[in-house]
Amino acid sequence: MAYDKFNVLTSRVVPLPTENVDTDQIIPARFLKATERKGFGDNLFRDWRYDSDGNPKKDFVLNDPTYEGKILVAGKNFGSGSSREHAVWAIYDYGFRCVVSSFFADIFKNNCLNIGVLPVTVSPEFAEEMFAEVEKDPQTQVRVDIDAQTITIVSSGRSESFDINDYKKENMKNGFDDIDYLLNLKQEVAEFAASRP
């Protein structure tokens, strides 16, 4: 399944400074029965967003109209717990294209890169600076440049570099998952096969 291409993203951010957010909090297990990748965004952080009657909780950040954007800035150790890729499906389906944290669980980070969400690891100090800037001014924008591998707080100009391997970087830039990448090489594979005895 192809995803939106990711090159440069400039967006307001949604702050979620809670640490140790696991995949069951991102998408509760009872919503994992669906096999298609659509519709999961409705249940992103379901138990934090809604009460038992299905009413939005006003004090949760996704229900606060003050904050919006395509970048989620999360607390340390985001995406821990089970390996369910549905957690990233929910994040993508909700509309986030980038998640920023000072530490990600490895499996969650790899799932992000496979599903079209860019995980950006920053220093704890830079993460705190982002939270402070957004608290001071919810209109604060952040610019993520995948080619330069930089993340910048637009208002202050403060910037940090982030790591991403070349293969995943090219896939993100082209909107490819692993299957799309292989299909993109179909002609080259056919030519190579034809050249063999």
FENSUL-V137841 format. One record per residue. PSI is psi as a letter, one per 30 degrees, with the letter a starting at -180 (999 if undefined). OMEGA is omega as a letter, one per 20 degrees, with the letter a starting at -180 (none if undefined). Layout:
# FENSUL-V137841
psi=[PSI | PSI]
omega=[OMEGA | OMEGA]
This chain:
# FENSUL-V137841
psi=[k | l | l | k | k | j | d | k | k | k | l | l | l | j | k | i | g | k | l | h | j | l | f | f | e | e | j | k | e | f | g | g | f | k | f | l | g | l | f | f | f | f | g | k | h | e | f | f | e | k | a | f | g | g | k | k | j | f | g | k | e | f | g | j | f | e | k | l | l | g | k | k | j | l | l | k | h | k | g | l | b | l | g | k | f | f | e | e | e | e | e | e | e | f | g | k | f | k | k | k | l | f | k | k | k | e | e | e | e | e | e | e | f | f | g | g | k | j | k | j | k | l | l | e | e | e | e | e | e | e | e | e | e | e | e | e | j | f | f | k | l | k | k | j | j | e | e | f | h | l | k | k | j | e | e | f | f | k | l | l | l | l | k | k | l | e | e | e | e | e | e | e | f | f | g | k | a | e | e | e | e | e | e | f | g | e | e | e | e | e | e | e | e | f | f | k | 999]
omega=[r | r | r | r | r | r | r | r | r | a | r | a | r | a | r | a | r | r | r | r | a | a | r | r | r | r | a | a | a | r | a | a | a | r | r | a | a | r | a | a | r | a | r | a | a | a | r | a | a | r | a | r | r | r | r | r | a | a | r | a | a | r | a | a | r | a | r | r | a | a | r | r | a | r | a | r | r | r | r | r | a | a | a | r | r | r | r | r | a | r | r | a | r | r | r | r | a | r | a | r | r | r | r | r | a | a | r | a | r | r | r | a | r | a | r | r | a | r | a | r | r | r | r | a | r | r | r | r | r | r | a | a | a | r | r | a | a | r | a | r | r | a | r | a | a | r | a | a | r | r | a | r | a | a | a | a | r | a | r | r | r | a | r | a | a | a | a | r | r | r | r | a | a | a | a | q | a | r | r | r | r | r | r | r | a | a | r | r | a | r | r | a | a | a | a | r | none]
